[in-house]
């Protein structure tokens, strides 16, 4: 009885490790999809009246945004981008803004590397789980996923409540954790980068990421649940 209990505990923790890694992969993917969604940027620029505030045409603002995103993804070598701002052609970004974007690009590159490692880890735990459970793998994954989903929903709800109350301190904490300098502290009166994506933009994108993340995890739960019910139905038919 003790060996059986120990075996079930090992299986549960392997299942939980697998779905936890999947959750991290899902989160990083949601961040990527939101960060590089040009339609989202266009909608935010219209909502926050960015072209009027900056003094740039909507078309040029989208071209600058495309260049910025290409740079972050490593598809562009520099940020020496020119545009007509308030009637004068100029370089859009100054040295401080460009230096900060170097840090941002490095953070995204590390995120891509981390996701690759997590995918390998996820596959590893799936293999271990299959060896331990064979046909019962889906049932264990479904149970672990439900538990994790409840936890993530509670944490996400609490986080949304906190940032809705006051986003600024939590956005600052993010920068203190992931950046080792103060280059992210830009001047809204002078620096175009922070005029393009002000704090309200980041609040909106964080809410979007959290929402898509929870919906994605819910979809995985529904998929696992559907497969589990289908497999149980097959077992019942086979007697």
C-alpha positions as CSV (number, residue, x, y, z in Angstrom):
1,X,0.0,0.0,0.0
2,X,2.9,2.3,0.9
3,X,4.6,1.6,-2.4
4,X,1.4,2.3,-4.3
5,X,0.9,5.6,-2.5
6,X,4.5,6.6,-3.2
7,X,4.1,5.7,-6.9
8,X,0.9,7.8,-7.2
9,X,2.7,10.7,-5.6
10,X,5.6,10.5,-8.1
11,X,3.1,10.3,-11.0
12,X,1.2,13.3,-9.7
13,X,4.3,15.5,-9.4
14,X,5.5,14.4,-12.8
15,X,2.1,15.3,-14.2
16,X,2.2,18.7,-12.4
17,X,5.7,19.4,-13.7
18,X,4.5,18.7,-17.2
19,X,1.5,21.0,-17.1
20,X,3.5,23.7,-15.2
21,X,6.1,23.7,-18.0
22,X,3.3,23.9,-20.5
23,X,1.9,26.9,-18.6
24,X,5.2,28.7,-18.9
25,X,5.4,27.9,-22.6
26,X,1.9,29.2,-23.0
27,X,2.7,32.4,-21.2
28,X,5.8,33.2,-23.2
29,X,3.9,32.5,-26.4
30,X,1.0,34.8,-25.3
31,X,3.6,37.5,-24.6
32,X,5.2,37.0,-28.1
33,X,1.8,37.1,-29.9
34,X,0.7,40.2,-28.2
35,X,4.0,42.0,-28.4
36,X,4.2,41.5,-32.2
37,X,0.6,42.0,-33.1
38,X,0.5,45.1,-35.4
39,X,-3.3,45.2,-35.4
40,X,-3.2,45.6,-31.6
41,X,-0.7,48.5,-31.9
42,X,-2.8,50.2,-34.5
43,X,-5.9,49.9,-32.3
44,X,-4.0,51.3,-29.3
45,X,-2.6,54.2,-31.3
46,X,-6.1,55.2,-32.4
47,X,-7.5,54.7,-28.9
48,X,-4.7,56.7,-27.2
49,X,-4.5,59.2,-30.0
50,X,-0.7,58.6,-30.5
51,X,-0.2,60.2,-34.0
52,X,-1.7,63.5,-32.8
53,X,0.2,63.4,-29.5
54,X,3.6,62.7,-31.2
55,X,2.9,64.9,-34.3
56,X,3.5,62.0,-36.8
57,X,1.3,60.5,-39.5
58,X,-0.5,57.2,-38.7
59,X,1.3,55.6,-41.7
60,X,4.8,56.6,-40.5
61,X,4.0,55.6,-36.9
62,X,3.2,52.1,-38.1
63,X,6.3,52.0,-40.2
64,X,8.4,53.0,-37.1
65,X,6.6,50.4,-35.1
66,X,7.4,47.7,-37.7
67,X,11.0,48.7,-37.6
68,X,11.0,48.6,-33.8
69,X,9.4,45.1,-33.7
70,X,11.8,43.8,-36.4
71,X,14.7,45.1,-34.3
72,X,13.4,43.3,-31.2
73,X,13.1,40.0,-33.2
74,X,16.6,40.4,-34.5
75,X,15.4,41.0,-38.1
76,X,16.9,44.5,-38.2
77,X,20.4,45.5,-37.3
78,X,19.8,49.0,-35.9
79,X,17.1,51.6,-34.9
80,X,18.4,54.4,-37.0
81,X,14.9,55.2,-38.2
82,X,13.8,58.6,-39.7
83,X,10.3,60.0,-39.7
84,X,8.6,63.4,-40.1
85,X,7.7,64.5,-36.6
86,X,6.0,67.9,-36.0
87,X,6.9,68.9,-39.6
88,X,10.6,68.0,-39.4
89,X,12.3,64.9,-40.6
90,X,14.5,63.5,-37.8
91,X,15.8,60.3,-36.3
92,X,13.0,59.0,-34.2
93,X,15.0,57.5,-31.3
94,X,17.9,59.0,-29.3
95,X,20.8,57.1,-27.8
96,X,19.2,56.4,-24.5
97,X,16.1,55.0,-26.1
98,X,18.2,52.8,-28.4
99,X,20.3,51.6,-25.5
100,X,17.1,50.6,-23.7
101,X,15.8,48.7,-26.8
102,X,19.1,46.8,-26.8
103,X,18.2,45.5,-23.4
104,X,14.6,44.7,-24.5
105,X,15.9,42.8,-27.5
106,X,18.2,40.8,-25.2
107,X,15.3,40.0,-22.9
108,X,13.2,38.7,-25.8
109,X,16.2,36.6,-27.1
110,X,16.5,35.0,-23.6
111,X,12.8,34.4,-23.6
112,X,13.0,32.5,-26.9
113,X,15.9,30.4,-25.5
114,X,14.0,29.7,-22.3
115,X,11.0,28.6,-24.3
116,X,13.1,26.1,-26.2
117,X,14.4,24.7,-23.0
118,X,10.9,24.5,-21.5
119,X,9.6,22.6,-24.6
120,X,12.4,20.0,-24.2
121,X,11.6,19.7,-20.5
122,X,7.9,19.3,-21.3
123,X,8.5,16.5,-23.8
124,X,10.8,14.8,-21.3
125,X,8.2,14.8,-18.5
126,X,5.5,13.6,-21.0
127,X,7.8,10.6,-21.9
128,X,8.4,9.9,-18.2
129,X,4.6,10.2,-17.5
130,X,3.8,7.8,-20.3
131,X,6.3,5.3,-19.1
132,X,4.8,5.5,-15.6
133,X,1.1,5.5,-16.6
134,X,0.7,4.3,-20.2
135,X,-3.0,4.6,-21.1
136,X,-3.8,6.7,-17.9
137,X,-1.5,9.5,-18.9
138,X,-4.3,11.8,-20.1
139,X,-6.3,11.3,-16.9
140,X,-3.3,12.3,-14.8
141,X,-2.5,15.3,-17.0
142,X,-6.2,16.4,-16.8
143,X,-6.3,16.2,-13.0
144,X,-3.0,18.1,-12.7
145,X,-4.1,20.7,-15.2
146,X,-7.3,21.4,-13.4
147,X,-5.5,22.0,-10.2
148,X,-3.0,24.3,-11.9
149,X,-5.7,26.1,-13.8
150,X,-7.6,27.0,-10.5
151,X,-4.3,28.3,-9.0
152,X,-3.5,30.3,-12.1
153,X,-7.0,31.8,-12.3
154,X,-6.8,32.9,-8.7
155,X,-3.3,34.4,-9.1
156,X,-4.3,36.1,-12.4
157,X,-7.5,37.5,-10.9
158,X,-5.5,38.9,-7.9
159,X,-2.9,40.4,-10.3
160,X,-5.6,42.0,-12.5
161,X,-7.2,43.5,-9.4
162,X,-3.8,44.9,-8.2
163,X,-2.8,46.5,-11.5
164,X,-6.3,47.9,-12.0
165,X,-6.0,49.6,-8.7
166,X,-2.5,51.1,-9.5
167,X,-0.5,49.8,-12.4
168,X,2.6,52.0,-12.0
169,X,4.4,50.3,-9.0
170,X,4.0,46.8,-10.5
171,X,5.3,48.0,-13.8
172,X,8.2,49.5,-12.0
173,X,8.8,46.3,-10.1
174,X,8.9,44.4,-13.5
175,X,11.7,46.7,-14.7
176,X,13.7,46.5,-11.4
177,X,13.6,42.7,-11.8
178,X,14.5,42.3,-15.5
179,X,16.8,45.3,-16.1
180,X,20.0,46.2,-14.3
181,X,20.0,49.9,-15.3
182,X,17.7,52.9,-15.4
183,X,17.6,53.3,-19.2
184,X,13.9,52.4,-19.1
185,X,13.1,55.6,-17.2
186,X,12.4,57.8,-20.2
187,X,11.1,61.4,-20.4
188,X,7.5,61.5,-21.8
189,X,8.1,65.2,-22.8
190,X,11.2,64.5,-24.9
191,X,11.5,60.7,-25.7
192,X,9.5,59.5,-28.6
193,X,9.6,55.8,-27.5
194,X,7.6,56.5,-24.4
195,X,5.2,58.7,-26.4
196,X,4.6,55.8,-28.8
197,X,3.9,53.3,-26.0
198,X,2.9,55.2,-22.8
199,X,2.0,53.4,-19.6
200,X,-1.6,53.0,-20.6
201,X,-0.5,50.9,-23.6
202,X,1.5,48.6,-21.3
203,X,-1.5,48.3,-19.0
204,X,-3.7,47.2,-21.9
205,X,-1.1,44.7,-23.2
206,X,-0.6,43.2,-19.8
207,X,-4.3,42.7,-19.4
208,X,-4.5,41.2,-22.9
209,X,-1.6,38.8,-22.2
210,X,-3.2,37.6,-18.9
211,X,-6.6,37.2,-20.5
212,X,-5.2,35.2,-23.5
213,X,-3.0,33.1,-21.2
214,X,-6.0,32.0,-19.0
215,X,-8.2,31.4,-22.1
216,X,-5.4,29.4,-23.6
217,X,-4.9,27.3,-20.5
218,X,-8.7,26.8,-20.3
219,X,-8.7,25.6,-23.9
220,X,-6.0,23.1,-23.1
221,X,-8.1,21.9,-20.1
222,X,-11.2,21.5,-22.3
223,X,-9.1,19.5,-24.9
224,X,-7.6,17.2,-22.2
225,X,-11.1,16.8,-20.6
226,X,-12.6,15.9,-24.0
227,X,-9.8,13.3,-24.7
228,X,-10.2,11.9,-21.2
229,X,-14.0,11.5,-21.6
230,X,-13.6,10.0,-25.1
231,X,-11.0,7.4,-23.8
232,X,-13.2,6.5,-20.8
233,X,-16.1,6.0,-23.3
234,X,-14.0,3.6,-25.3
235,X,-13.1,1.7,-22.1
236,X,-16.8,1.4,-21.2
237,X,-17.7,0.1,-24.7
238,X,-14.9,-2.5,-24.6
239,X,-16.3,-3.7,-21.2
